[in-house]
Each structure stands twice: as structure tokens, then as C-alpha cells.
Amino acid sequence: MILMKRAAALFFGLLLLALSAQTHGQGLRGSNEAPVRASVLVDGIAAVVGGNVITVLEVDQRASLIAGEIRNSRQPMPAQDEIKRQALDMLITESLIRQEGEKMGVRISDQELARAVESVAKRNNVTIAQIKNQVKAVGLTWPQYEDRLRREMTVDRVRQAMAESTIRISDADVDVYLKEQVARKASGLEPPPPPPPPPPKPQPVRPLVMQLAQIFIQVPESASEEQVAALKKRIDGIRANLRKGQDFAVLATENSDGPEASRGGDMGVRPAEGWPSLFINNARNLQAGQISGVLRSPAGFHILKVLGRAGGVQPAPPPPPEPVLRTVPDGPLMVDQTKARHILIKTSEVMSDDQARQRLENARQRIVNGDESFEAVARAVSDDASAPQGGDLGWLNPGDTVPPFERGMNSLDVGQLSEPVKTEFGWHLIEVLERRSQDMADQYRRNLAREELFLRRAASNFDAWLQQVRNQTFVDNRMFRPDAK
């Protein structure tokens, strides 16, 4: 049903990108850190997979991300060749899955991609603008990040489609699983919970080295209050232009009074103690690519940009999310359910938002006036899969529908017809037929058992399917030949 939320386990890689940016020097000139110089890599062919090509540059970029993840987890670092082998194998696998997805007709729309980005931002408690800054800090453009996200979503969609088309969990399977769980628990054979992971070993702190640029507006010693205010207004205008996305180096060259203006404001690389305290105090917590606010010194006004950094105390990786304990109480599990029906008018390129709402208003008026029944109108105009059933959605549990629909439904009395309700799918007309409180403990246990059995079979089935696809696809590994030592 179009309203039901689909669970998807997507690995977006945002935190990995952000942490990688925080733990690497961003190309510091004169620093001891090895800078990331993706632009000078030879972009040769690493492998050919079917009709797709994987470049050396792609392998090196993926290897860099893997190394960053290993470094952040503080695990022993494998040899560089081993990391590159792993990176290439991942890229080959993803290419195979994407090509199969194209055959299946799997497509990720721009709207789905936008919702995924919003989900990433919400999950990590950041804004989309902050995500863009983090992506830029690791040397990716926003279209490159969106392309990577789209590919990961495609891989997940193919996994889900393959599993749903090949795996069937019968009621008998669920019965056997539940009986086995009861017997295991009664016999005391339940495996103990896994021990907590050991705390990470403390890492030595390297001295902080920073590469800074500035836009400097000089304030003469004899300046009047009016002159100071005018100069402050000028630099505030420059800061506003930076927020709009204008290039720092260009604005520094055009506006800065500092001797480094001709170099785009670049003041070079120094250890932290080599910078003025005003600069280091305001730049210490900025990452590469980030810009300070307007600073005031005895000489005038400054805006700083961190061009690169290395060493210093690194922020700790965020703790993993607490596991969701999916258990069912021994007693009843009462759930408030709603039986409802709806009419959906989707928006599209040929059906604008206003047109969809107006069409639904007309349908509502026909029902209210008694000209047609709800069922007849739903069968005639609804764009949802429930239209043949007169819009009947059956009994709905909390969380079964998207939040705007659920809020609209919950605000209605039994027998009441809603005003048009907008969701990401279009405009809805909702009618509540009945409400009840139902004991769902047994059904919930069965759903958990079905999900667990599905996941078990999906993992093994997908591996076998992927191996079969790989055996049937031409793969030319030019970076690591099978017979290479």
C-alpha cells in the first residue's frame, strides 16, 4: 500500500566522511601529514565489469574512506595493497548490483534522494547545509555525494527486491521458530549476551598545525566612531557574501588590506603556538574549509578561513546508537487500532498541487451532498492501490502510515470525513470507520519471528545470487590480476 512506510537499512557514509575530514590534514603545505591529493592521481582503468568501467581514482577514493573508517575505529591498519583490494572488490560488487538493478527497472527518483538526504540530516542531528559543508571538506562536490548516495540506495533496493521475490516465510515456518525459541529458553540454552567491546586505546596527540587565510580590513588608530562603524559595515557585507557562497580567495584579493591579499589571503602554515592567540582561539575548532565570524583586533577586522589542519586533539567518534530491544511482554500488548478508508489524488508533472487538491475537494463535495458514495468515488478517482476496495485500508496500527496521514486520521471521530490532507504522496480524503483496542502480543511475536527468519534467509540467498551474477558477468580485474603475487 502506498501509505505504508518501507523499512530500509541504508548505509549513507556521512559520518565516515565527516570523521575522515576531521582526522586528516587537508593538504597542508609544509606539514608532516600526507595530504589527500586526489586531483593528481592517474585515472586509469582498474577493472571492467560487464559494460561498466571502474577507475583507479575511484579505487583510491574508496580506499581512503576505508582507511579513515579503520583509523577512526582505532584498529590495526592493514597494508595499503590489502585496503585497495578490499576497495576494488566493493566497487565491483556495487557495479554488479547496479547493473542488475537496471535490468529490474530499479530507479531512485530525485524526490526519494531528497528524502534520503533529509533522513541523513535528521539521524545525525545536523542541517542539510552542514552536510554540504562536511561533504565539501573531504573534497567531494555535492553532485558527487548525491551520486554516491543514489548508488547506495540502488544497491539496497536491489537487495530488497531480490529477497522479496525469492523468500517466502510460511505460517508453519513461524510456528516452528517460536516453538524452538520456547524450548531453548526453557532448557537454559539461550546464548549469553555478547560482551561489551573493549574501550579504545588512547592515541598520542600530535601538535596542532594549521593553514589559515584571512580577509583583513585595517582600522586606523585615529579613526572616528563613524569610520569604525563604516569599516565594520563593510566587512559584515563581505561576510554576508561568503555565506552566499562567494569565493573566499577572490574576496580576499579584492578587499583585504593584508600583505597576503594577492595570494587569496593565504597566510601559510604554522603550528598553533605560532599564530596570534586571537586567531588560534577562534580557528581551533574549525575544520578545513570552514570560515570564522568577524573578529576585532587592535589593527582592525578579520575573517579567517581554515585551509587545512593536522594534529591536535581529535573529536571522539560518536557512540553507536543504542540497540533497540525488540521484546514482547509476557502479558497482553494492547494497541489502539483504527479502521479507515481514503481517496488519494497524486501530484505529478501533469497534475499540479492545486489541481490535485481541487479535484479532491470536488470529490468530497459529491460525497457530502450524497450524490455518490465514498466507495464509488474512491473506485473512480483514487490513485491508490486500495481504490478497487473502495479505499478501504483495513485496520491500521500506530506507525503504519506516514505522520501527516496519521495525524489527520487521529483527529477524526468515527464516521467523520476529513478535509483534504497533504502528504508526500499527494492529497488524501480520509474517513474513520471504526476504532478498537486489540491485544497484539501474539501477532507481534509472530511478526518478529517472521522478520528474523526473513533476514536469515535473505543474507544467504543474496550471497548465493550475487555469486551467480558474478560468475555470469565478464569481470576484468586489471589492478590485481588473479594470478598476480
N, C-alpha and C positions, 0 to 999 in steps of 0.2 A: 504494500500500500504506500502511496506517495508520501503520506504524512509520517510514517514510521521512521524513526531515526535509525540509521545503519551504523553499527559499531565498526570501526576500522582502526587497526593498530599501525599507525604511520610513524616512521622514524624520520623526523624532519632534519635533524642535524644542526639546528640553530644553536643550541648550547655548545655543541662541539666547535662550531665556527667562532662563537664569541669567546670561549675559553682559549681556543687556539690563538686568537688575536691578542688575548691578554698575556699569554705566556711566551710569546715570541717577540723579538725585536723586529720592528717594521722597517728593515732596510737601513739601519743606522750607518752612516758613513763614519768609518774610523772606530766602530765598536768591535768587540770581540765576538759578538753574536753573529752567527751565519745568517745573513739576510735572505728573505724569500725573494728570488729573482725569476718569477715565472716568465717574465717577458723575454728573457734571454735563452730559454730552453729551446732545444731543437725540436720542432713539432713534426717529428717523423711518424711513421705508422708502427704502432706497437702490435696490433692484431687486426685481422679481418674476420668479422663474424657475420656469416651469411652475406647480406648486401651492405652491412654497416662497417665503418672503419673506426677503430679506437686509436687515438693518437698518443704519442709519448707524453705530450703535455698533459693530457687527461690522466694518464697513469701517475705522473709526478704530482699533480694536484691532489689526486685521491690518496697517494702515499703520504703526502704532507698532512692531510686530515687524519689519517690513521695514526701517524706518529704523534700528532697532537693529542689524540684521544689516549694513547698509551702513556704519554708524558703526564697528562692530567690525572690519570688513574694511578700514577707513580709505580708502574710495573716495569720490570726489566725491558730495555729496548732491544728488539731483535736486530739482526743485521739489516742494512739498507736494502740489499737484494731480496731478502725474505719479505720485507714490507711491500716492495714493489710487486713481487709475485702475488701477494695477497690482494693488492690494489687491482692488478690486472685481472685476476680471477673474478673479483667482484664486478668489474666493469663488463667482462664477458657474460657473466650470468645475467646482469641487468639488461644487456643488449638482447640476449636470447628471449628474455621475458617480454621486453618491449615489442619485439618483432612478433611474438605470439599474440600479444595484446592487440596489435594492429589487425591481425587475422581475425580476432574475436570481435573487432569493432569497438574496443575499449577506447574511449576518448575522455579527456579531462577538460571540461569547459572552463572558460575564463571565470565564470561565476563560482564554480567549485574550487578553483585555485584561489580566488579571493577569500572564500570562506575558510580555506585551509590556512592561509596567512593569518587571518583573524584568530583562528584557533591556536596557532603557534604563539601569537602575542598574548592571548588570554592565559594560556597554560604557563607561560613564563613571566606573567605579570609585567609586561612591557608594552609600549605602544608600537604601532607599525613603523613610525618614524625612527624609533630606537632600533628596531630590527634592521632597517635600511642602513643606519649608521654602523651597526655591527657587521653587516654584510660588506659594506664599503671598506671597513677597517681590515678585512682579511683579503682585500684585493679582488673581490667579485663585484661585477655590476649587478644591478637589480634584475635585469632580464636573465642573466646567468643563474642567479639564485632561483628565480621563478621556474626556469627550465629544469633545474635540478629537482625542485620540489615537485614539478609536474611528472618527472620521470619516476620519482619515488612513489607518488600516488598511483601511477600506472602499474608499477610492479605490485603494489598492494592489491589493486583492483583485479589484476590477473590472478593472483593467488586466491582471492576470494571467489572469483568466478569459477576457477578450476575446481576448488573444493566443493562449492555448492552444486556443481554439475555432476560430480562423481561420488560424493559421500552421502549416504542415507543412514540415518540413525533411527532404527525402529523402536517401537514401544517395548518389544521383547529385549532389545539391547539395553535399554534404560533399566528395565526390571532386573536383569542380571547384574548390572553395575551396582544398583542400590543394595541388592541382597549381599553382594560381595563386600560392600562398604560396611554394612551392618555386621557381617560375620567377622571382618577384620577388626572392627572396633571392639566387639565382644570378646575376641580372643587376645586382645592386647598387642596385636601385631601392627598397630598403626606406627608408621615411621616417626621418629622424633623430629621436631622442627630443626632446620639447618642452623648451625652455629652462626653468630653474627660475624661479619668479615672483620679481620684484624684492622686496627687503626693504621692509617697511612704513616709511613716513616717520615719524620721531619726532614725537609730538604734544606741544604745550605742556601743562605741568601746571598746572591751576588750583588755588588754595588749597583745602585741605580744610575743608569746613563740615559740622557735624554737629548733629543734633537728638537730644537724649538725654532719657530718663526714668529715674527711679530709685525703688527701694524702699529706704528708709534706716531702720535700727534703731539708735537712739542708745545709746552705751555711756558712762555717767557716768564722770568722771575717777576717782572714788573707788570704782568698782565692784570687788568682790572677784572672785577667780578663779571662784567658783561662779556669781556673777551673770553674768560674761562668758560662761561656758560655757552658761548657760541662754539668754542672748540669741543666742548662736551656734546653739544647737539650734533656736531659734525661726525664725531667718532661713533655716536649712537646710530647715526644713519648708516655708517659703514657696517656696524654690527648687524643692523637690520638687513642689509643686502647680503651678508654672509648667511643669515638664517634663510633667505630666499634661495640659496644655492649658488650664489656668485662665487667665482674662484678666488681663494684667499691670496694666491700669489699675484694675480692680476690687480686686485685691490691694493695690495701692499706696494706694488710697483708704482701705481698711480697716485697713492695717497700718503704713504708712510714718510716721515721725516727722518727715519733711522738710516745709518750708513749702509745697511744691508738691503735697502729697498730695491736696488737693481737686481738682487738675487731672489726676488719674490718674498723678501722678509726673512729668509733663512739665516739664522744666527749660528748655525753649526751644531756640533755635538760636544757635550761636556758632561762630566759626572755631576751628580746632583749638587754636591757642595760647591761646584764651580759656577752655578747660576745664582743670581741675586735671590735673596730669601723671598721677595715678593713673587718672583716668577715660579720658583720651585714649590712654594706653598700653594699656589693656585693651579699648577700643572701636574703636581704629583699624582693625583687620582684620575687624570685624563688619560684615555687610551689614544693610540695613534689615529690621527685624522680628526680628533675632537678639538673644539675651539673654546677658549675661556670667555667669560664675560669681559666687560670693560674694567680695566684695573687703573688705579691712580697712583702715580709715584711723584716724588718731588720734581721730576723732569717733565712730566706730562701724563698722557693717557696711553694705555697699551691694550692691545688684544693679542693673545697668544694662541698659537696652533702647535699641537704636538705632531711633529713629522715622523717621529719614531722614538721607541724606548726599549730598553733592555735591562734585565736585572731587577733589583728591588723586591719587596715583599709582594708575592703574587696572591690574588684573591683565591680563597679555597673554593674548590668545585662545589656547586650546590648539592645538598644532600639528596639522595634518591627519594622519590615520593614514597610515602608510607604505603605498604601493601594493603589492598582492600580485602578485608577478611569476609569472605562470602560464605557465611554460615547461616543456618536456619534454626531459630529457637525450637526447643522441644515442644512447646505448646503451639496454639494456633497463631497464624500470622494473618491478621485481619487487614484487608486492603479495601479502600473505598474505590469502587468502580463506577464508571459512567457508560451508559449505552447511548450512543449518539449517531446522528447521520449528518451528512454535509453535502453541499454543492460547491465545486471548485471551478473557477474560471482562471486559467493560466494566463500570464502575460508572456508576450513573445515579440518578435520583430514586427509582426503584423497585427498584434493585439496590445495596444499601449496600456499603461496602468489605468488611465482614466477610462478607456473603453471597457476594460475588464470590470472595473467597479460599476460602471453604468449598466453593463449587461447583467451583473448580479443584482443590482437594485431593481431592474425591470423584472427579473425572475422572482425576487422577494415580493414585489408588489402583486404579481399574479397569484402567489400562494396566499398572501394576506387577504386579498379580495375574494378568495375562494374560487377563482377561475380555473385553477389547476391544483392537483395535489402535489405535495413535496416530492413524492416518489416519481410522478410523471415528469416534473420539471427536471429532477436530477437525471433521469434517463435521457432526457432530450438535450440538456445543455452542459452537464458536468463533464469536466476534463479528467476526473479521477477514475481510477480502476474500479471504484465502488459504484459507478453510475448504473451498471446493469442491475444492481441490487437496490436501486432507488437511493443510493448514497449511504446505505447502512454500513457503519463501521464496526458494529458489534460492541462487545464490552471492552472498554479501554481502561488500562491501569495508569496510575500516575507515571509520567515519563514516556508513555508510548507515543505521544505526538510532540511536535515542536512547541516551544514555550508560548508563542503568541496564540496558537490554536488552543492550547490547554488553558491559558488564562481566559480566553473568550468563552470556552466551554464551561469552565468552572463558575463563571459569573452568571450563568443562566439558571433559571428554575426549570423543573421538569415541565415539558410541554412548551417551553418558551423558544421563540425563534430569534436568532441573533441579528444584529446589524452586520454589514459586511466586515469581515475580519481579514486583515492582510498578514500573510506570512511570506517566507522566501519562495514559496511555490506559486503564489498568486492571491486571489481573493476568495474567501470562503463564506458560505452561509451555513450556520450550524443550528441544529435543533437537538435538544436533550430529550431523550425518550424515557429513560429510567435511571435510577441510582440505587446502589446496594453496597453493603459491606460484606466481603467474601473472604473466607479462610483460604489463603493461597499457599499455606506452608507446604502441602504435598506437591502442588504444581511447581512451586519454586524449587523444591528439591529435584524434581524431575527435569526442570529446565537447566539447573546447574549440572546435573549428570549428563544430559544431552550435549551441553556445551563442552564439557570436559572430554567426552568421547569424540566429539567432532574435532576438537583441537588435536587430540592424539592422532587421529587418522589423517587429518589434513597435513600434518608435518611430514609423515612418512610417505603419503601419497604424492605430495608436492615434490619431494626429493626424487622419487622414482620418475615422476612425469618430467621433471627438469632434466634428469639424466638421459631420458629417452629423446627429448628435444635436442639436447647437446649432441647425442650420437647421430642424429639425423641432419644436423646443420654443419655446413663447412666452417671450420674454425682454423684460421692460420695464425698461430702464435709466433710472431716474428721477434718478440723481445726475449722470450725464454723458450727456445726450442725443446721439445720433449726429450731429445737425445743429448741436450747440452748439459755439461757437467757444472 
